Amino acid sequence: MPVEYFIQTMHDFRDGKRLSAEPRKNNTKLMMAFAKGMTDDEIKAAAEYFGAMKWTPWIKVIETNTVPKTHNSNGMFLVEGDEKEPLGKRILETPVNAEATEVLRDPHSSFLAYVPPRQHQERRGSGYQGRR
């Protein structure tokens, strides 16, 4: 992410302006606590560090109206089996390999992002990098 975006995001976490639609997601609460404990100089240094990293795509976007049924595990939505459910107006992100992501914390583990077809179309003009 660009340095300025990272800085703004951390300020939003610190000021309670960036929340999750899923109140059980612990990572949002952790980011708020980290941001509150950081000085502006520390936020800037972290932004510059992460902003210098080479971007690697690790999320495949799939346009669909139905998705695998999932359950929330430590803020991550994991596929339960072969059942499907309507996606509705949400975006659902699941790890391709739950064990590699959740248990082994493999930094190369990828994700699938299920998006409604209409929302995906609306975002194409704004630099959205999704692919089929």
CORQUILIN-V832709 format. One record per pair of residues at least 24 apart in sequence whose ideal C-beta (glycine too) atoms are under 10 Angstrom apart, sorted by the first residue. I is the first residue (numbers start at 0). GAP is how many residues later the second one is. Records with the same first field share a line. If there is no record, write none. Layout:
I->GAP ; GAP
This chain:
0->46 ; 49 ; 50 ; 52 ; 54
1->45 ; 49
2->41 ; 43 ; 44 ; 45 ; 46 ; 47 ; 48 ; 49
3->43 ; 47
4->42 ; 46
5->37 ; 38 ; 40 ; 41 ; 42 ; 43 ; 44 ; 45
6->33 ; 36 ; 37 ; 39 ; 40 ; 41 ; 44
7->35 ; 39
8->26 ; 34 ; 38
9->24 ; 25 ; 26 ; 28 ; 30 ; 32 ; 33 ; 34 ; 36 ; 37
10->24 ; 27 ; 29 ; 32
12->25 ; 30
13->24 ; 26 ; 29
19->55
20->69 ; 70
21->50 ; 53 ; 55 ; 68
23->48 ; 49 ; 50 ; 51
24->47 ; 49 ; 50 ; 51 ; 52
25->48 ; 49 ; 50
26->47 ; 48 ; 49
27->47
28->46
29->45
54->74
55->51 ; 52 ; 54
56->53 ; 72 ; 73 ; 74
57->38 ; 49 ; 50 ; 51 ; 52 ; 53
58->34 ; 37 ; 51 ; 52 ; 53 ; 54 ; 70 ; 71 ; 72
59->36 ; 50 ; 51 ; 52 ; 53 ; 54 ; 70 ; 71 ; 72
60->30 ; 32 ; 50 ; 51 ; 52 ; 53 ; 54 ; 59 ; 62 ; 67 ; 68 ; 69 ; 70 ; 71
61->25 ; 30 ; 50 ; 51 ; 52 ; 53 ; 55 ; 58 ; 68 ; 69 ; 70
62->24 ; 50 ; 51 ; 52 ; 53 ; 54 ; 55 ; 56 ; 57 ; 58 ; 67 ; 68 ; 69
63->28 ; 50 ; 51 ; 52 ; 53 ; 56
64->49 ; 51 ; 52 ; 53
65->48
66->24 ; 25 ; 27 ; 45 ; 47 ; 48 ; 49
67->24 ; 26 ; 44 ; 46
69->24 ; 44
72->25 ; 29
73->28
75->25 ; 26 ; 35
76->34 ; 37
77->24
78->33
85->30
86->27 ; 28 ; 29 ; 30 ; 32
87->28
88->27 ; 29 ; 30
89->24 ; 25 ; 26 ; 29
90->24 ; 25 ; 28 ; 29
91->24
